[in-house]
């Protein structure tokens, strides 16, 4: 897998790295356990997350907005209601699964990557379509919250990523221009949105997948956050 720049970064390199949270930092496959404990099939997980994103994006495209938790709960409740033999009420079951999101483990490369970037002087912020408090708890549980300067949620600006308003909000919150910020994410749609908003971008490609040719290409493609740190860190930053 490539871990070198696919195109030159601006000089100087961005001083702020915004990190997507769901799937980029958190290992959401761990949600299979509480889902299966309810008596539901594990393959609900991917369908649920995909449909949650779809409905959030659809609302954003139509000029509407709903919090991630509201959409995620509604989608999951509908899916669980169709599961025969579910061990509890679908509303309670959906709450049970969503409550586990703040307890998810991080991917194995995340802690070391964040620590190296932070120690090298990069400002790090979380930028999520979900809850800032959930993101904070996730990283506190793993002992790396001190690496993160701020936890930013689109709940403030009421525009889901990949709308440009979400990335511009993050840059403004950090007191930098869009050109001084990089987004790191596993989702090509997030990379495309950030790139169109003027940010530098790093695609964290843990699976070795091909990047969709119809989306704006990332500036960096790395197999992990540690590889991203290797690509960005050339010495202490002032």
VOGU-3710 file (C-alpha; in Angstrom, 3 decimals, decimal comma):
1> xxxxxxxxxx> 0,000/0,000/0,000  1,315/3,472/-0,802  2,384/5,633/2,106  3,974/8,497/0,215  2,419/11,699/-1,181  0,355/11,206/-4,324  0,791/14,929/-5,080  2,910/17,693/-3,529  1,632/19,268/-0,333  1,565/23,014/0,093
11> xxxxxxxxxx> 4,732/24,539/1,503  4,573/24,941/4,419  2,551/21,807/5,137  -0,782/22,272/6,942  -0,362/23,019/10,643  -3,718/21,548/11,738  -4,824/17,962/11,078  -8,576/17,380/11,409  -9,432/13,748/12,058  -12,648/12,046/11,101
21> xxxxxxxxxx> -13,844/9,866/13,988  -16,221/7,038/13,019  -14,177/4,272/11,341  -11,126/6,522/10,916  -10,269/6,459/14,627  -12,815/4,030/16,081  -12,992/0,341/15,225  -16,709/0,052/14,641  -16,519/-3,680/13,999  -16,627/-4,038/17,792
31> xxxxxxxxxx> -20,321/-3,103/17,605  -20,967/-6,574/16,210  -20,771/-7,909/19,757  -23,684/-5,896/21,248  -25,681/-6,415/18,054  -25,277/-10,183/18,207  -26,029/-10,140/21,950  -29,475/-8,812/21,051  -30,089/-11,812/18,814  -29,567/-9,800/15,607
41> xxxxxxxxxx> -27,197/-10,723/12,744  -23,819/-8,969/12,670  -24,256/-7,897/9,048  -26,788/-5,313/10,244  -23,829/-3,158/11,294  -22,591/-2,176/7,844  -26,092/-1,740/6,444  -27,058/0,430/9,420  -24,021/2,718/9,193  -24,341/3,057/5,409
51> xxxxxxxxxx> -28,036/3,928/5,624  -27,400/6,394/8,451  -24,870/8,210/6,275  -27,208/8,067/3,291  -30,067/9,687/5,171  -27,821/12,323/6,741  -26,387/13,199/3,336  -29,874/13,284/1,788  -31,090/15,735/4,400  -28,012/17,899/3,898
61> xxxxxxxxxx> -28,485/17,912/0,111  -32,122/18,958/0,558  -31,185/21,761/2,958  -32,285/19,922/6,100  -30,496/18,616/9,167  -30,845/16,043/11,925  -28,287/14,963/14,511  -26,341/11,774/13,831  -27,805/10,148/16,948  -31,384/10,806/15,839
71> xxxxxxxxxx> -30,845/9,339/12,375  -28,729/6,440/13,630  -31,344/5,525/16,239  -34,230/5,720/13,776  -32,477/3,603/11,152  -31,305/0,991/13,645  -34,670/0,792/15,369  -36,364/0,055/12,027  -33,839/-2,649/11,191  -34,018/-4,292/14,610
81> xxxxxxxxxx> -37,822/-4,235/14,573  -37,664/-6,688/11,656  -35,419/-9,153/13,509  -37,407/-12,152/14,773  -36,736/-13,115/18,359  -35,039/-9,851/19,360  -34,423/-10,013/23,102  -35,851/-6,544/23,889  -37,943/-3,662/22,556  -36,421/-2,233/19,331
91> xxxxxxxxxx> -36,114/1,258/20,840  -34,239/-0,087/23,853  -32,126/-2,311/21,631  -31,116/0,628/19,417  -30,180/2,683/22,495  -28,088/-0,224/23,761  -26,038/-0,370/20,549  -25,644/3,401/20,208  -24,505/3,629/23,814  -21,617/1,325/22,963
101> xxxxxxxxxx> -20,178/3,751/20,387  -18,327/5,790/23,010  -16,776/2,582/24,366  -15,339/1,395/21,058  -11,624/0,596/20,801  -9,388/2,633/18,537  -7,713/1,023/15,548  -4,305/-0,299/16,536  -2,413/2,414/14,639  -4,300/5,391/16,064
111> xxxxxxxxxx> -2,697/6,031/19,455  0,892/5,924/18,183  0,035/8,046/15,150  -1,706/10,716/17,228  1,083/10,796/19,779  3,776/11,248/17,154  1,887/13,986/15,308  1,137/15,795/18,568  4,719/15,530/19,806  5,942/16,932/16,480
121> xxxxxxxxxx> 3,897/20,098/16,877  0,891/19,415/14,690  -2,378/20,719/16,068  -4,932/17,895/16,071  -8,720/18,241/16,188  -11,507/15,721/15,829  -14,165/16,598/13,238  -17,216/14,374/13,330  -20,724/14,114/11,944  -21,560/12,621/15,326
131> xxxxxxxxxx> -21,363/13,958/18,858  -18,301/15,841/20,070  -18,827/14,365/23,538  -18,870/10,814/22,161  -15,620/11,508/20,304  -14,071/12,953/23,456  -15,103/9,952/25,565  -13,783/7,550/22,935  -10,317/9,079/23,053  -10,333/9,581/26,815
141> xxxxxxxxxx> -11,055/5,880/27,261  -7,975/5,098/25,174  -5,751/7,599/26,960  -4,971/9,854/23,998  -7,491/12,682/24,426  -4,660/14,990/25,506  -3,340/14,837/21,933  -6,529/16,491/20,649  -6,834/20,253/20,884  -10,584/20,342/20,279
151> xxxxxxxxxx> -13,521/18,068/19,530  -15,619/19,583/16,754  -19,035/18,392/15,627  -21,185/19,427/12,700  -23,978/19,725/15,285  -22,731/23,309/15,726  -22,951/24,354/12,092  -25,895/22,044/11,155  -24,265/20,812/7,944  -23,018/17,226/7,679
161> xxxxxxxxxx> -19,713/16,522/6,037  -19,076/16,474/3,089  -20,848/19,853/2,849  -18,223/22,626/2,571  -19,682/24,436/5,579  -18,482/21,628/7,869  -14,831/21,982/6,871  -14,940/25,768/6,857  -16,401/25,659/10,354  -13,470/23,520/11,492
171> xxxxxxxxxx> -10,904/25,881/9,980  -12,613/28,902/11,543  -12,808/27,184/14,935  -9,036/26,607/14,766  -8,297/30,147/13,598  -6,641/29,030/10,358  -7,427/29,165/6,667  -8,660/26,078/4,885  -5,259/25,824/3,187  -3,585/25,474/6,597
181> xxxxxxxxxx> -5,697/22,448/7,536  -5,569/18,818/6,475  -8,365/16,270/6,816  -7,405/12,659/7,535  -10,185/10,136/6,928  -10,906/6,614/5,724  -13,940/7,710/3,699  -13,341/8,850/0,100  -16,520/10,966/0,219  -15,003/12,869/3,169
191> xxxxxxxxxx> -11,711/13,344/1,330  -13,570/14,652/-1,716  -15,615/17,114/0,345  -12,595/18,443/2,215  -10,584/18,787/-0,984  -13,351/20,784/-2,646  -13,505/23,036/0,429  -9,801/23,861/0,055  -8,202/21,546/2,636  -5,226/19,282/2,102
201> xxxxxxxxxx> -6,269/15,650/2,472  -4,890/12,317/3,638  -6,754/9,100/2,836  -6,173/6,429/5,466  -6,536/3,283/3,367  -6,230/0,384/5,819  -7,796/-2,129/3,441  -5,734/-1,412/0,332  -8,845/-0,485/-1,648  -8,735/1,463/-4,895
211> xxxxxxxxxx> -9,683/5,114/-4,561  -12,782/6,039/-6,616  -11,666/7,849/-9,738  -14,752/10,066/-9,837  -13,886/11,760/-6,515  -11,218/14,411/-5,917  -7,962/12,591/-5,208  -6,213/12,816/-1,823  -2,869/14,551/-1,405  -1,572/11,629/0,647
221> xxxxxxxxxx> -2,558/7,980/0,728  -1,383/6,094/3,811  -2,212/2,636/5,194  -2,389/3,907/8,794  -2,155/6,964/11,012  1,393/5,965/11,902  2,266/6,013/8,205  0,616/9,424/7,939  2,821/10,650/10,780  5,856/9,217/8,974
231> xxxxxxxx> 4,863/11,110/5,825  4,237/14,432/7,589  6,875/14,516/10,305  10,225/15,660/9,026  11,344/17,158/12,355  10,001/19,253/15,226  7,583/21,946/14,148  7,468/25,403/15,691
//
